[in-house]
Amino acid sequence: METADKDNIKLKLGLCLVKILDDKKVNDSDNYKSIDSLRKLESASGVSFPIIQNITAGKRNPEFTTIIALLDGLDISLTDFSSFYDSITDIEVKEYKAKLAKSKVERAKSRSSMRSKS
């Protein structure tokens, strides 16, 4: 498997978690615990915030046990997670990658403007 393929898988996994959290914000159905943010997921899963943040940014390749802990925190089955994951298109992954890159540039600009004001 090529590195680019692995990177896309990591991005798709991160996007999947983000979509599940977004879905919970909208639907908050009985099928899910009321976990609608990365901080709440940290508390519910026992997985540290920086690790979750890096997973959702596609920067970390989580161990299977970490994925299971996250799913347990979300009260979602591996089967349901797989359905979410499989529903994500390559176009959505590309758009998510572009969104992450744009956010990174905006944060860098913000930091540099803050430094120049000091």
N, C-alpha and C positions, 0 to 999 in steps of 0.2 A: 504494500500500500504506500502510495506517495505521501510526502509530507503535506502537500496541499489538501489531499483527501482527509488526512487526519485533522488538519486545522478546520476544515469544513464540518467534520463530525463534532469537534469541540464547540464550534460556534452554534451548530444545530442543537446540541445538548443545552447550551446556555440559553438559547432562544426558547427552547421548550420549557425550561423552568420559568422564564419571564412570562411566557404565554399562559402557563398554568396560574401564576400569581395574578396576572391581569384578569384571567377568567374568574378567579375567586373574588376579585374586587367587584366584578359586574354581577356575578350570579350568586355567590356566597350560599350555595345550595347545601343541603344536608349531607351530601356526599363528601364534603371537604370541611376540614377544620377552618376556622377563621384566620387563615394565614395569608396576608395580602402584602407583605413586604419582606425584604431580605432580612431585616432585623428580627421580625417575628419568626421567620423560618430558622434563623440561628437559634433562637430560644427553644423552638419546638423540636428541632432536629439534633441539637448538640454539636452541629458543625459550625465552626467559627465563621464570623462575618467575612473576614478577608478571603477565606477559601470559597465561600459561596459567591462572593463578588467576582473572584477570578474565574470561577466556573461560568457564571453568567456572561462574563466578558470574553469567553472562549480562550482564556489564557492558561487554563489548568485542565489537565486530563485526570478527572477524579477516579479514585479506586471504586470498585463495585460496592464496597461496604459504605462508602460515602454517599453514593447514589441511593442506596437502600435507606440510609439514615435520613436523607432529604425527603424521600418518598414517605417514610414513616412520619416525619414531621408534618408533611402535607396531608397525611392520611389518604394517600392515593396508592393504588396497587401498581405493580410493575406493568401489568397488562394495560391499565388505563394510561400510564405514562408512555408506554410504547405506542399507543394509539395517537396520543398528542404528538409524539416524536415523528411518527410516520406521516402525519398530516401536514408537516412543515415542508414546503417546497424549496427547491434550490433558489428560486427567485427571492423568497422570503429570507433565506440565509444571506444572500448577497445584499439585500436591503438592510438587514440587521448589521452586517459587517460595515457597510457604509455609514450607518447611523453611529456605530461605535467609534469609527475613525473620525467622524465629524465632531463627536463629543470630546474626543481626545484633543483635537485641534483647538476647540473652544476653551477647554480647561487650560491648555498651554498658553493661549492668548490672555486669558483671565489672569493667570499667574504672572505673566510678564508685565501686564499693565499694573498689577498690584505692586510689583517690585519697582517699577519706574516711578510710582507715586511716593515710594519711601525715601 
